[in-house]
Amino acid sequence: MKAIRLALLFSLVSSVASAAPTGLNVIPTTDLVPYHQFLLALQNGNTEVRGDQSVWHRPQLVFQSEVGLPENVEAGLDVAPSSPSDRYRPQFNLKWRALAEGDYNPAVAGVVSQLGPNFTTNYSLIATKTLNWEALEHQKFRAHRRNIKLRGIRVHAGVVRSFGDRWHALVGTDWEISDSFVFYGDWTSGSANAVTLGGVYVVGQDDSIQLALFRGNDQNRLSGIQLTLTHTFSW
């Protein structure tokens, strides 16, 4: 019976907070890890805040990595608990930005994530538009390299489909409040998914600490919390 409860818990967690390519709290964006950069992240895969199987007792750490490739492509390898929830397996993801953002058009990217044994593969199409595009363009002329989390004020919209499931809507936003803090918020439709609010504390050019709070679409309470630590390597 305990094994069954663990399996059910993990199936819920996977639907609302699966390891994903670079993005917001849950949903992907059109962002890519720049070419010649490599990202490592550590986060809790179990986000549940109540009960004896909560994140406080079983954080179920997820180890994430992303690398920037030529031709507007990003690839990643994550090591995450699958089924049963105490067995770790690799999962892959791939993102291709088909259209770069311009003065009037959004960036558009396609994403395949959670590709691996005992995982449910997700297929996403996402668009991103920067609201303060002109101001952000001036940042390119700065003498120093900025943290990749600092992207201005943006909105995101798209769809995601899991194999054998229906399509779900994705919406989100990130607001660069300062050079040290970025607000994140996103929502995925469907009763098993969630709305999230959080933010990223930027530490220098290469490090960040991200905290997100979850409210399940079918729940009237705080249903989850997730902490992500990220470091970017360059060569």
C-alpha positions as a printed NumPy array, in Angstrom:
array([[  0.   ,   0.   ,   0.   ],
       [  2.854,   2.389,   0.789],
       [  4.377,   1.698,  -2.638],
       [  1.05 ,   2.503,  -4.302],
       [  0.785,   5.809,  -2.408],
       [  4.32 ,   6.734,  -3.48 ],
       [  3.562,   5.951,  -7.124],
       [  0.405,   8.073,  -7.057],
       [  2.24 ,  10.931,  -5.387],
       [  5.019,  10.899,  -7.93 ],
       [  2.591,  10.772, -10.874],
       [  0.982,  13.978,  -9.58 ],
       [  4.31 ,  15.68 ,  -8.972],
       [  5.544,  14.789, -12.445],
       [  2.546,  16.412, -14.065],
       [  2.923,  19.794, -12.381],
       [  6.664,  20.133, -11.857],
       [  8.549,  17.933, -14.253],
       [ 12.185,  18.579, -15.015],
       [ 12.198,  20.762, -18.113],
       [ 14.489,  22.734, -20.414],
       [ 15.347,  26.329, -19.562],
       [ 12.14 ,  28.165, -18.763],
       [ 10.081,  29.633, -15.955],
       [  8.933,  27.779, -12.843],
       [  7.336,  24.978, -14.885],
       [  6.713,  25.983, -18.489],
       [  9.489,  26.189, -21.108],
       [ 10.374,  29.418, -22.89 ],
       [ 12.174,  30.143, -26.136],
       [ 15.401,  30.862, -24.215],
       [ 18.496,  28.879, -25.116],
       [ 21.679,  28.287, -23.191],
       [ 24.171,  30.27 , -25.313],
       [ 26.633,  28.382, -27.477],
       [ 29.814,  27.557, -25.53 ],
       [ 27.893,  27.579, -22.231],
       [ 26.809,  24.662, -20.047],
       [ 24.212,  24.831, -17.273],
       [ 23.959,  22.62 , -14.188],
       [ 20.978,  22.712, -11.825],
       [ 19.718,  20.904,  -8.74 ],
       [ 16.062,  20.99 ,  -7.659],
       [ 13.539,  19.057,  -5.588],
       [ 11.358,  16.916,  -7.848],
       [  8.769,  16.29 ,  -5.131],
       [  6.951,  19.58 ,  -4.48 ],
       [  4.159,  18.374,  -2.143],
       [  4.117,  20.299,   1.172],
       [  1.755,  18.108,   3.244],
       [  1.88 ,  14.603,   4.659],
       [  4.593,  12.121,   5.53 ],
       [  5.564,  11.844,   1.843],
       [  6.078,  15.592,   1.438],
       [  9.147,  17.4  ,   0.166],
       [ 10.332,  17.848,   3.747],
       [ 10.682,  14.052,   4.065],
       [ 11.334,  12.996,   0.453],
       [ 12.738,  15.868,  -1.646],
       [ 13.511,  13.522,  -4.589],
       [ 16.386,  15.59 ,  -5.958],
       [ 16.557,  16.119,  -9.723],
       [ 19.932,  16.743, -11.371],
       [ 19.628,  18.839, -14.536],
       [ 22.059,  19.862, -17.268],
       [ 21.702,  21.916, -20.453],
       [ 24.216,  22.772, -23.16 ],
       [ 24.03 ,  25.363, -25.914],
       [ 24.564,  23.949, -29.408],
       [ 24.93 ,  25.56 , -32.853],
       [ 21.954,  26.343, -35.098],
       [ 19.722,  27.66 , -32.272],
       [ 19.552,  24.305, -30.502],
       [ 19.775,  23.392, -26.821],
       [ 20.06 ,  19.849, -25.447],
       [ 19.794,  18.562, -21.911],
       [ 20.254,  15.483, -19.783],
       [ 18.498,  15.157, -16.417],
       [ 18.717,  12.406, -13.828],
       [ 15.396,  12.118, -12.02 ],
       [ 13.298,   9.614, -10.039],
       [ 10.892,   7.688, -12.256],
       [  8.728,   4.654, -11.47 ],
       [  9.208,   3.395,  -8.813],
       [  9.921,   6.828,  -7.35 ],
       [ 13.171,   5.798,  -5.642],
       [ 14.795,   4.645,  -8.899],
       [ 16.726,   7.285, -10.817],
       [ 16.908,   7.218, -14.605],
       [ 18.166,   9.598, -17.31 ],
       [ 15.809,  11.722, -19.339],
       [ 16.686,  13.893, -22.317],
       [ 15.297,  17.108, -23.728],
       [ 15.822,  19.084, -26.892],
       [ 14.804,  22.614, -27.871],
       [ 14.998,  24.318, -31.252],
       [ 14.262,  28.008, -31.632],
       [ 12.704,  28.177, -35.077],
       [ 12.163,  31.953, -35.086],
       [ 14.239,  34.623, -33.369],
       [ 12.454,  37.532, -31.718],
       [ 12.264,  40.809, -33.626],
       [ 10.865,  44.284, -33.108],
       [  7.321,  43.082, -33.768],
       [  7.382,  39.29 , -33.862],
       [  7.797,  36.875, -30.945],
       [ 10.415,  34.177, -30.739],
       [  9.028,  30.671, -31.371],
       [ 10.507,  27.361, -30.212],
       [  9.642,  23.685, -30.184],
       [ 10.544,  21.504, -27.211],
       [ 10.683,  17.772, -26.583],
       [ 11.244,  16.926, -22.907],
       [ 11.224,  13.972, -20.498],
       [ 12.405,  11.64 , -23.223],
       [ 13.512,   8.439, -21.52 ],
       [ 12.43 ,   5.071, -20.082],
       [  9.53 ,   5.202, -17.608],
       [  8.934,   8.91 , -18.273],
       [  6.049,  10.541, -20.118],
       [  7.426,  12.522, -23.054],
       [  6.148,  16.086, -23.46 ],
       [  5.905,  18.032, -26.719],
       [  5.653,  21.823, -26.459],
       [  5.333,  24.792, -28.78 ],
       [  6.026,  28.132, -27.114],
       [  6.201,  31.808, -28.138],
       [  7.957,  34.596, -26.222],
       [  7.682,  38.373, -26.638],
       [  9.729,  40.995, -24.802],
       [  7.655,  44.022, -23.797],
       [ 10.64 ,  46.316, -23.271],
       [ 12.428,  45.158, -26.408],
       [ 14.203,  48.43 , -27.203],
       [ 15.577,  48.829, -23.685],
       [ 16.838,  45.257, -23.698],
       [ 18.535,  45.74 , -27.066],
       [ 20.729,  48.418, -25.477],
       [ 21.983,  45.819, -22.976],
       [ 23.897,  44.171, -25.833],
       [ 26.278,  47.118, -25.83 ],
       [ 27.223,  46.691, -22.171],
       [ 30.848,  45.851, -21.556],
       [ 30.114,  42.893, -19.269],
       [ 28.205,  39.657, -19.749],
       [ 24.874,  39.452, -17.91 ],
       [ 23.377,  36.445, -16.13 ],
       [ 21.187,  34.49 , -18.583],
       [ 18.222,  34.866, -16.187],
       [ 18.085,  38.632, -16.83 ],
       [ 15.815,  38.956, -19.867],
       [ 13.72 ,  42.103, -19.345],
       [  9.907,  42.026, -19.148],
       [  8.331,  39.243, -21.179],
       [  5.176,  37.227, -21.767],
       [  4.99 ,  33.615, -22.933],
       [  2.202,  31.482, -24.397],
       [  2.022,  28.038, -25.931],
       [  0.738,  24.49 , -25.73 ],
       [  2.053,  21.188, -24.387],
       [  1.027,  17.598, -25.035],
       [  2.081,  14.453, -23.227],
       [  2.083,  11.205, -25.198],
       [ -1.428,   9.761, -25.148],
       [ -2.803,  12.875, -23.408],
       [ -4.572,  15.973, -24.678],
       [ -3.127,  19.419, -25.331],
       [ -2.815,  21.883, -22.455],
       [ -2.39 ,  25.661, -22.585],
       [  0.762,  27.348, -21.241],
       [  1.027,  30.998, -20.187],
       [  3.636,  32.809, -18.148],
       [  5.664,  35.94 , -17.525],
       [  9.033,  36.991, -16.189],
       [  9.827,  40.507, -14.98 ],
       [ 13.372,  41.684, -14.389],
       [ 12.841,  43.765, -11.246],
       [ 16.535,  44.554, -10.838],
       [ 19.95 ,  43.163, -11.722],
       [ 19.532,  40.834,  -8.735],
       [ 15.892,  39.686,  -8.85 ],
       [ 13.479,  38.397, -11.496],
       [  9.793,  37.608, -10.881],
       [  8.466,  34.363, -12.425],
       [  4.866,  33.278, -12.817],
       [  3.231,  30.624, -15.009],
       [  0.164,  28.436, -15.448],
       [ -0.594,  25.151, -17.195],
       [ -4.213,  24.189, -17.851],
       [ -5.634,  20.871, -16.662],
       [ -6.741,  19.639, -13.259],
       [ -3.452,  17.826, -12.594],
       [ -1.383,  20.955, -13.271],
       [ -0.852,  24.201, -11.383],
       [ -0.385,  27.948, -11.273],
       [  2.955,  29.064,  -9.836],
       [  4.491,  32.237,  -8.456],
       [  8.139,  32.709,  -7.627],
       [ 11.343,  34.452,  -8.385],
       [ 15.025,  34.149,  -9.113],
       [ 17.78 ,  35.707,  -7.039],
       [ 20.709,  36.335,  -9.372],
       [ 24.2  ,  35.877,  -7.916],
       [ 26.79 ,  37.347, -10.235],
       [ 27.056,  36.287, -13.873],
       [ 26.785,  32.53 , -13.448],
       [ 24.674,  31.586, -10.408],
       [ 21.025,  31.842,  -9.413],
       [ 18.636,  30.654,  -6.707],
       [ 15.021,  30.101,  -7.761],
       [ 12.02 ,  29.562,  -5.47 ],
       [  8.511,  28.758,  -6.712],
       [  5.183,  28.22 ,  -4.932],
       [  2.52 ,  25.985,  -6.493],
       [ -1.269,  26.006,  -6.263],
       [ -2.857,  22.999,  -7.945],
       [ -5.667,  23.842, -10.374],
       [ -7.945,  21.45 ,  -8.496],
       [ -6.855,  22.584,  -5.018],
       [ -7.649,  25.636,  -2.908],
       [ -4.387,  25.757,  -1.001],
       [ -0.644,  26.025,  -1.33 ],
       [  0.133,  22.629,  -2.784],
       [  3.835,  22.739,  -3.577],
       [  7.201,  24.422,  -3.259],
       [ 10.32 ,  24.07 ,  -5.384],
       [ 13.883,  25.286,  -4.955],
       [ 16.359,  25.288,  -7.859],
       [ 20.066,  26.081,  -7.686],
       [ 21.764,  26.842, -11.018],
       [ 25.336,  27.428, -12.162],
       [ 26.482,  28.251, -15.706],
       [ 29.884,  27.295, -17.085],
       [ 31.497,  28.991, -20.084],
       [ 34.375,  28.018, -22.321]])
